[in-house]
Amino acid sequence: MTHFGFVFALAHSLPEAILAVGVLALILVGAIRERAELIITELAIGVLGLALLSLFSGKANAVLFGGAFIDDSFGRFAKGLCYIGSIVTLLIAHNFLVREQINKFEFPVLVLLSTLGMSMLISANGLIALYLGLELMSLALYVVAAFHRDDAKASEAGLKYFVLGALSSGMLLYGASLLYGFAGTVSFAGIASAATGTPSLGVIFGLVFLMAGLAFKISAVPFHMWTPDVYQGAPTPVTAFFASAPKIAAFAITVRVIISAFPGIALQSQQIIVFISILSMALGSFAAIGQQNFKRLMAYSSIGHVGFALVGLAAHNQAGVAGVLFYLGVYLVMVLGTFAAILSMRVGGRPVENISDLSGLARSDGAMAFYLSMLMFSLAGVPPLAGFFAKFYVFNAAVQAHLYGLAIIGFLTSVVAAYYYLRVVKIIYFDEPAAAFDKAPTVLRVVLAVAGLFVVFLFVYPSPFVAATAAAAKSLF
């Protein structure tokens, strides 16, 4: 590689280079310096912030490393969301880890390593790069899920996620091998050139198995079975991480694969996505109704929201992809704010997770009650909050693609899901007060307030966010 080629490649893979160097440097600091947990967390946040800033350098789109890696507006937008999710996770995790006496320097390093995998996954332009990014992300997540080694629930959560994750990786690899056998190439462009007209049975099976592996990572039905147990069992900051950054990265590569690798067989891929979307919306809406644990409720909520976001992907057009990106951005804010509230639920120094523990919160902490209620209204899709516009954009894209039945099912399941979100608001404002929560750390209150205000006031000036999603979607087509 010439000097110019090296500089060009580095310029377009700068976020990944920053994260990789950061991981190595932080491991070295942790090995040399004792009691370095706080400084490594701060340095990890700094590394992620630097990687985030490197996305805004106005670069043109480029394909690197023999076509395996692509740097485009779509990837930069999705990476930005992932980096924000990782930064907020580290910010809200520190106090929890200290109180639970599991504050190890490895935690921020693992988050950083997983984020590097997400970044590589989002920019994957071929099946091999996709698998490498996915596994780099997942291997760190397996460890993080069981980070609380002395907690039986956390160990169980880590084991379940590892076993089922290995199964999903095998399915994805099998699908990738079928596609390679048919197309003779691992690049998405090559697969797109070969998969046109009436596809062979091998291509259909390859697409199905590939989608099965990706559906596990985004916790879409019928590959959702790990989600409730892992969300409930893992430490709460880890659950917040699972629900935000890795989900967005997996969803982003799912969008890239469908749009870039299978444009010639859009009808077949659309049928698979519609099927997964309907099942996810239905299960996420109905299964959450009876849940009493807040984290478990959010697990089923995440399954339902994956289904709603898939409505936009099913449209298989530019408006649908823009809607998906808008949805993912709004969902990231809503879920991080909600988990900041869950982390604030402590009574007598002990964390509590039941929804009933929120009883009468409005009388003991009016600010927390208001912000959490706004997040619940937004998750339910109540206008004019951000969650309403997120659903509007994906449903509108489905209508433009003449998927009227899917849009109607999405609307009906959204109405059903509104019940359990509004039930939380009812408990907060109308039930008899339970024990008041301990004073929450400032960082949790700030994250909750920012998220609550974002979903309330996004409608006032949504143009920059909408324009960014539109530009990102355009780069895929």
C-alpha positions as CSV (number, residue, x, y, z in Angstrom):
1,M,0.0,0.0,0.0
2,T,1.4,3.4,-1.0
3,H,1.7,6.3,1.5
4,F,-1.4,8.0,-0.1
5,G,-3.4,4.7,0.1
6,F,-2.5,4.3,3.8
7,V,-3.6,7.9,4.6
8,F,-6.8,7.4,2.6
9,A,-7.6,4.2,4.4
10,L,-6.8,5.6,7.8
11,A,-9.0,8.7,7.1
12,H,-12.0,6.5,6.4
13,S,-11.4,4.0,9.2
14,L,-10.3,6.6,11.8
15,P,-13.1,5.8,14.4
16,E,-12.1,2.1,14.3
17,A,-8.4,3.0,14.6
18,I,-9.1,5.3,17.6
19,L,-11.2,2.6,19.3
20,A,-8.6,-0.2,18.7
21,V,-5.7,1.9,20.0
22,G,-7.8,3.0,22.9
23,V,-8.6,-0.6,23.9
24,L,-4.9,-1.6,23.8
25,A,-3.9,1.5,25.8
26,L,-6.5,1.0,28.5
27,I,-5.6,-2.7,28.9
28,L,-2.0,-1.6,29.5
29,V,-3.1,1.1,32.0
30,G,-5.2,-1.4,33.8
31,A,-2.5,-3.9,34.0
32,I,0.2,-1.5,35.3
33,R,-1.8,0.8,37.6
34,E,-3.7,-0.4,40.6
35,R,-7.2,0.9,41.5
36,A,-7.4,2.4,38.0
37,E,-11.2,1.8,37.5
38,L,-12.3,5.4,37.6
39,I,-9.6,6.8,35.4
40,I,-10.1,4.0,32.8
41,T,-13.8,4.7,32.7
42,E,-13.0,8.4,32.1
43,L,-10.5,7.5,29.5
44,A,-12.9,5.1,27.8
45,I,-15.5,7.9,27.6
46,G,-12.8,10.1,26.1
47,V,-11.9,7.6,23.5
48,L,-15.5,7.1,22.5
49,G,-16.0,10.9,22.4
50,L,-13.0,11.2,20.1
51,A,-14.3,8.5,17.9
52,L,-17.7,10.2,17.8
53,L,-16.0,13.5,16.8
54,S,-14.0,11.8,14.0
55,L,-17.3,10.9,12.3
56,F,-18.0,14.6,11.5
57,S,-15.1,15.3,9.2
58,G,-17.2,15.7,6.1
59,K,-15.6,12.7,4.3
60,A,-17.0,11.4,1.0
61,N,-18.2,7.8,0.8
62,A,-15.5,5.2,0.2
63,V,-14.9,1.4,0.0
64,L,-11.7,0.1,1.5
65,F,-9.7,-3.1,2.1
66,G,-10.6,-4.9,-1.0
67,G,-14.3,-4.0,-0.8
68,A,-14.7,-5.5,2.7
69,F,-15.3,-2.2,4.5
70,I,-17.5,0.7,3.5
71,D,-17.5,4.2,4.9
72,D,-20.7,6.0,4.1
73,S,-23.3,8.4,5.6
74,F,-25.5,5.5,6.7
75,G,-22.7,3.9,8.6
76,R,-21.5,7.1,10.1
77,F,-25.0,7.9,11.4
78,A,-25.5,4.4,12.9
79,K,-22.0,4.5,14.5
80,G,-22.8,7.9,16.0
81,L,-25.8,6.4,17.7
82,C,-23.8,3.4,19.0
83,Y,-21.0,5.6,20.4
84,I,-23.6,7.7,22.2
85,G,-25.2,4.6,23.6
86,S,-21.8,3.3,24.9
87,I,-20.8,6.7,26.4
88,V,-24.1,7.0,28.3
89,T,-23.8,3.4,29.5
90,L,-20.4,4.1,31.0
91,L,-21.7,7.3,32.6
92,I,-24.6,5.7,34.3
93,A,-22.8,2.4,35.2
94,H,-20.1,3.7,37.5
95,N,-22.1,4.3,40.6
96,F,-23.9,1.0,40.3
97,L,-20.7,-1.0,39.8
98,V,-19.2,0.7,42.9
99,R,-22.2,0.0,45.1
100,E,-22.3,-3.7,43.9
101,Q,-18.5,-4.0,44.5
102,I,-17.9,-5.2,40.9
103,N,-16.2,-2.0,39.7
104,K,-13.4,-3.6,37.7
105,F,-11.3,-1.9,35.0
106,E,-12.3,-4.6,32.6
107,F,-15.9,-3.3,32.3
108,P,-15.1,-0.1,30.3
109,V,-12.5,-2.0,28.3
110,L,-15.1,-4.6,27.3
111,V,-17.6,-1.9,26.4
112,L,-15.0,-0.3,24.2
113,L,-14.1,-3.6,22.6
114,S,-17.7,-4.4,21.9
115,T,-18.2,-0.9,20.4
116,L,-15.2,-1.5,18.1
117,G,-17.0,-4.7,16.9
118,M,-20.2,-2.7,16.4
119,S,-18.3,-0.1,14.3
120,M,-16.7,-2.8,12.1
121,L,-20.1,-4.6,11.8
122,I,-21.9,-1.5,10.6
123,S,-19.3,-0.8,7.9
124,A,-19.2,-4.4,6.8
125,N,-19.5,-4.7,3.0
126,G,-19.2,-8.5,2.8
127,L,-20.1,-11.7,4.6
128,I,-16.7,-12.3,6.2
129,A,-16.4,-8.7,7.5
130,L,-20.0,-9.0,8.8
131,Y,-19.1,-12.2,10.7
132,L,-15.9,-10.8,12.1
133,G,-17.6,-7.6,13.4
134,L,-20.5,-9.5,14.8
135,E,-18.3,-11.9,16.8
136,L,-16.0,-9.1,18.0
137,M,-19.1,-7.4,19.3
138,S,-20.7,-10.5,20.8
139,L,-17.6,-12.0,22.5
140,A,-17.3,-8.9,24.7
141,L,-21.1,-8.9,25.3
142,Y,-21.0,-12.6,26.6
143,V,-18.5,-11.6,29.3
144,V,-20.3,-8.3,30.2
145,A,-23.7,-10.2,30.6
146,A,-22.1,-12.3,33.4
147,F,-19.9,-9.6,34.8
148,H,-21.5,-9.9,38.3
149,R,-19.8,-13.3,38.9
150,D,-21.2,-13.8,42.4
151,D,-24.8,-13.2,41.3
152,A,-26.5,-16.4,40.2
153,K,-29.0,-14.6,37.9
154,A,-26.2,-12.7,36.1
155,S,-24.3,-15.9,35.6
156,E,-27.4,-17.6,34.3
157,A,-28.0,-14.7,32.0
158,G,-24.5,-14.8,30.6
159,L,-24.7,-18.6,30.0
160,K,-28.0,-18.3,28.2
161,Y,-26.8,-15.5,26.0
162,F,-23.6,-17.4,25.2
163,V,-25.3,-20.7,24.3
164,L,-28.0,-19.2,22.2
165,G,-25.6,-16.7,20.7
166,A,-23.4,-19.5,19.6
167,L,-26.4,-21.2,18.0
168,S,-27.4,-18.0,16.1
169,S,-23.8,-17.6,14.9
170,G,-23.8,-21.1,13.5
171,M,-27.1,-20.4,11.7
172,L,-25.7,-17.1,10.3
173,L,-22.5,-18.9,9.1
174,Y,-24.6,-21.6,7.4
175,G,-26.6,-19.0,5.6
176,A,-23.5,-17.1,4.6
177,S,-21.9,-20.4,3.2
178,L,-25.0,-21.0,1.1
179,L,-25.0,-17.5,-0.3
180,Y,-21.2,-17.8,-1.1
181,G,-21.8,-21.1,-2.8
182,F,-24.4,-19.6,-5.0
183,A,-22.9,-16.2,-5.8
184,G,-19.2,-17.2,-5.7
185,T,-18.4,-14.1,-3.7
186,V,-18.8,-12.8,-0.2
187,S,-19.3,-9.1,-1.2
188,F,-22.8,-7.7,-0.9
189,A,-22.4,-6.1,-4.4
190,G,-21.5,-9.5,-5.9
191,I,-24.4,-11.2,-4.2
192,A,-26.7,-8.5,-5.4
193,S,-25.5,-9.1,-9.0
194,A,-26.0,-12.8,-8.7
195,A,-29.3,-12.8,-6.8
196,T,-31.7,-11.5,-9.4
197,G,-34.8,-12.7,-11.2
198,T,-36.2,-15.9,-9.8
199,P,-33.8,-17.0,-7.0
200,S,-32.8,-20.6,-6.5
201,L,-33.8,-22.5,-3.4
202,G,-30.2,-22.2,-2.1
203,V,-30.4,-18.4,-2.1
204,I,-33.7,-18.4,-0.3
205,F,-32.4,-20.8,2.4
206,G,-29.2,-18.7,2.7
207,L,-31.3,-15.6,3.1
208,V,-33.5,-17.2,5.8
209,F,-30.5,-18.5,7.8
210,L,-28.7,-15.2,7.5
211,M,-31.8,-13.4,8.7
212,A,-32.2,-15.9,11.6
213,G,-28.7,-15.0,12.9
214,L,-29.3,-11.3,12.6
215,A,-32.8,-11.6,14.2
216,F,-31.2,-13.1,17.3
217,K,-29.0,-10.0,17.7
218,I,-31.9,-7.6,17.4
219,S,-34.1,-9.9,19.6
220,A,-36.8,-10.3,17.0
221,V,-39.4,-13.1,17.2
222,P,-38.9,-16.1,16.9
223,F,-35.3,-15.6,18.0
224,H,-36.2,-13.5,21.1
225,M,-36.1,-16.2,23.7
226,W,-33.0,-15.0,25.4
227,T,-34.1,-11.4,25.8
228,P,-36.4,-11.4,28.9
229,D,-34.1,-13.6,31.0
230,V,-30.9,-11.8,30.1
231,Y,-32.5,-8.3,30.5
232,Q,-33.7,-9.3,34.0
233,G,-30.7,-11.2,35.1
234,A,-27.8,-9.1,33.9
235,P,-26.7,-6.0,35.9
236,T,-28.9,-3.1,35.1
237,P,-26.2,-1.0,33.3
238,V,-25.4,-4.0,31.2
239,T,-29.1,-4.4,30.3
240,A,-29.1,-0.7,29.3
241,F,-26.1,-1.4,27.1
242,F,-27.8,-4.4,25.5
243,A,-30.9,-2.5,24.8
244,S,-29.1,0.4,23.1
245,A,-25.8,0.2,21.2
246,P,-25.6,-3.5,20.2
247,K,-29.2,-3.5,19.1
248,I,-28.7,-0.5,16.9
249,A,-25.5,-2.0,15.3
250,A,-27.2,-5.3,14.6
251,F,-30.2,-3.5,13.1
252,A,-28.0,-1.3,11.0
253,I,-26.2,-4.2,9.4
254,T,-29.6,-5.9,8.9
255,V,-30.7,-2.9,6.9
256,R,-27.5,-2.8,4.9
257,V,-27.6,-6.5,4.0
258,I,-31.3,-6.3,2.9
259,I,-30.8,-3.2,0.8
260,S,-27.3,-3.8,-0.6
261,A,-27.2,-7.6,-1.0
262,F,-30.8,-8.5,-2.0
263,P,-32.3,-5.6,-4.1
264,G,-33.0,-8.1,-6.9
265,I,-35.1,-10.4,-4.7
266,A,-36.9,-7.7,-2.7
267,L,-40.2,-9.6,-2.7
268,Q,-38.7,-12.7,-1.0
269,S,-36.7,-10.7,1.6
270,Q,-39.8,-8.5,2.2
271,Q,-41.9,-11.6,3.0
272,I,-39.4,-12.7,5.7
273,I,-39.2,-9.2,7.2
274,V,-43.0,-8.8,7.3
275,F,-43.4,-12.2,9.0
276,I,-40.7,-11.3,11.7
277,S,-42.2,-7.8,12.1
278,I,-45.7,-9.0,12.7
279,L,-44.7,-11.7,15.2
280,S,-42.4,-9.2,17.1
281,M,-45.1,-6.5,17.3
282,A,-47.7,-9.0,18.5
283,L,-45.5,-10.8,21.1
284,G,-44.0,-7.5,22.4
285,S,-47.4,-6.0,22.8
286,F,-49.3,-8.9,24.5
287,A,-46.5,-10.6,26.5
288,A,-45.6,-7.5,28.4
289,I,-49.1,-6.9,29.8
290,G,-48.6,-9.1,32.8
291,Q,-45.0,-8.3,33.7
292,Q,-44.3,-7.0,37.1
293,N,-40.5,-6.6,36.8
294,F,-39.6,-3.3,35.1
295,K,-36.5,-4.7,33.3
296,R,-38.5,-7.7,32.1
297,L,-41.2,-5.2,30.9
298,M,-38.5,-3.3,28.9
299,A,-37.3,-6.6,27.4
300,Y,-40.7,-7.3,25.9
301,S,-41.0,-3.6,25.0
302,S,-37.7,-3.9,23.0
303,I,-39.0,-6.9,21.1
304,G,-42.1,-4.9,20.2
305,H,-40.1,-1.9,19.1
306,V,-37.9,-4.0,16.9
307,G,-41.1,-5.2,15.2
308,F,-42.2,-1.5,14.6
309,A,-38.8,-0.6,13.2
310,L,-38.9,-3.6,10.9
311,V,-42.1,-2.1,9.4
312,G,-39.9,0.6,7.8
313,L,-37.4,-1.9,6.5
314,A,-40.2,-4.0,5.0
315,A,-41.1,-1.1,2.8
316,H,-37.7,-1.6,1.1
317,N,-37.5,2.1,-0.1
318,Q,-35.5,5.2,0.9
319,A,-38.3,6.6,3.0
320,G,-38.5,3.3,4.9
321,V,-34.7,3.3,5.7
322,A,-34.9,6.9,6.8
323,G,-37.8,6.0,9.0
324,V,-35.9,3.1,10.6
325,L,-32.9,5.4,11.3
326,F,-35.2,8.0,12.9
327,Y,-36.9,5.3,14.9
328,L,-33.5,3.9,16.2
329,G,-32.3,7.4,17.2
330,V,-35.5,8.1,19.2
331,Y,-35.5,4.6,20.7
332,L,-31.9,5.0,21.8
333,V,-32.9,8.1,23.8
334,M,-36.0,6.6,25.3
335,V,-34.4,3.4,26.4
336,L,-31.3,5.1,28.0
337,G,-33.6,7.5,29.8
338,T,-35.8,4.7,31.1
339,F,-32.8,2.7,32.4
340,A,-31.4,5.8,34.1
341,A,-34.7,5.8,35.9
342,I,-34.5,2.1,36.8
343,L,-31.0,2.6,38.1
344,S,-32.4,5.5,40.3
345,M,-34.8,3.0,42.0
346,R,-33.0,2.3,45.2
347,V,-34.6,2.0,48.7
348,G,-32.3,1.9,51.7
349,G,-29.3,1.4,49.5
350,R,-30.8,-1.7,47.8
351,P,-31.9,-1.7,44.2
352,V,-35.6,-2.4,43.5
353,E,-37.0,-3.4,40.1
354,N,-40.7,-4.0,40.4
355,I,-43.1,-1.6,38.7
356,S,-45.1,-1.5,42.0
357,D,-42.1,0.2,43.6
358,L,-42.9,3.3,41.5
359,S,-46.2,3.7,43.4
360,G,-46.9,7.4,44.2
361,L,-43.6,8.5,42.9
362,A,-45.2,11.8,41.8
363,R,-45.5,12.8,45.5
364,S,-42.0,11.9,46.5
365,D,-40.0,12.9,43.4
366,G,-42.1,15.0,41.0
367,A,-39.2,15.6,38.5
368,M,-38.4,11.9,38.1
369,A,-42.1,11.1,37.9
370,F,-42.6,13.7,35.1
371,Y,-39.6,12.6,33.0
372,L,-40.3,8.9,33.3
373,S,-43.9,9.4,32.5
374,M,-42.9,11.4,29.3
375,L,-40.7,8.5,28.3
376,M,-43.5,6.0,28.9
377,F,-45.9,8.2,26.8
378,S,-43.3,8.4,24.0
379,L,-42.7,4.6,24.0
380,A,-46.4,4.2,23.7
381,G,-46.4,6.6,20.7
382,V,-48.6,9.3,22.2
383,P,-48.5,12.6,20.1
384,P,-46.8,15.0,19.9
385,L,-43.9,13.1,21.6
386,A,-40.9,11.8,19.7
387,G,-42.1,8.2,19.8
388,F,-45.2,9.1,17.9
389,F,-43.2,10.6,15.0
390,A,-40.9,7.6,15.0
391,K,-43.9,5.2,14.4
392,F,-45.5,7.7,12.0
393,Y,-42.5,7.6,9.7
394,V,-42.2,3.8,9.5
395,F,-45.9,3.3,9.1
396,N,-46.0,6.0,6.4
397,A,-43.2,4.3,4.5
398,A,-45.2,1.0,4.7
399,V,-48.3,2.7,3.3
400,Q,-46.2,4.2,0.4
401,A,-45.0,0.7,-0.4
402,H,-48.7,-0.5,-0.3
403,L,-48.1,-2.7,2.8
404,Y,-51.5,-1.6,4.2
405,G,-52.1,-4.7,6.2
406,L,-48.7,-4.4,7.9
407,A,-49.3,-0.8,8.8
408,I,-52.8,-1.6,10.3
409,I,-51.4,-4.5,12.3
410,G,-48.6,-2.1,13.6
411,F,-51.2,0.5,14.6
412,L,-53.4,-2.1,16.4
413,T,-50.5,-3.6,18.3
414,S,-49.2,-0.2,19.2
415,V,-52.6,0.5,20.8
416,V,-52.3,-2.7,22.8
417,A,-48.8,-1.9,23.9
418,A,-50.0,1.6,25.1
419,Y,-51.8,-0.2,27.9
420,Y,-48.7,-1.3,29.8
421,Y,-46.9,1.9,29.3
422,L,-49.9,3.9,30.6
423,R,-50.2,1.5,33.5
424,V,-46.8,2.6,34.7
425,V,-47.9,6.3,34.5
426,K,-51.1,5.4,36.4
427,I,-49.0,3.7,39.2
428,I,-46.7,6.7,39.4
429,Y,-49.5,9.3,39.8
430,F,-52.5,7.6,41.2
431,D,-51.4,4.7,43.5
432,E,-50.7,5.0,47.2
433,P,-47.1,6.0,47.8
434,A,-44.5,3.3,48.3
435,A,-41.2,3.8,50.1
436,A,-39.4,6.9,48.7
437,F,-36.3,6.3,46.6
438,D,-32.8,7.2,47.8
439,K,-31.4,10.4,46.3
440,A,-30.1,9.4,42.9
441,P,-26.6,10.3,41.6
442,T,-26.6,13.5,39.6
443,V,-25.5,11.8,36.4
444,L,-28.6,9.6,36.4
445,R,-30.9,12.5,37.0
446,V,-29.2,14.4,34.1
447,V,-29.5,11.5,31.7
448,L,-33.2,11.0,32.6
449,A,-33.9,14.8,32.3
450,V,-32.2,15.1,28.9
451,A,-34.0,12.0,27.6
452,G,-37.4,13.3,28.9
453,L,-36.9,16.8,27.5
454,F,-35.7,15.4,24.1
455,V,-38.9,13.3,23.6
456,V,-41.1,16.2,24.6
457,F,-39.5,19.0,22.5
458,L,-38.2,17.1,19.4
459,F,-41.3,18.1,17.5
460,V,-40.4,21.8,17.9
461,Y,-37.3,21.6,15.7
462,P,-36.9,18.1,14.2
463,S,-35.4,19.3,10.9
464,P,-31.7,18.5,11.6
465,F,-32.5,15.0,12.8
466,V,-34.8,14.3,9.9
467,A,-32.3,15.7,7.4
468,A,-29.5,13.5,8.9
469,T,-31.6,10.4,8.6
470,A,-32.7,11.2,5.0
471,A,-29.0,11.8,4.0
472,A,-27.9,8.6,5.7
473,A,-30.7,6.6,3.9
474,K,-29.9,8.1,0.6
475,S,-26.3,6.8,0.7
476,L,-27.6,3.2,0.7
477,F,-29.5,3.6,-2.6
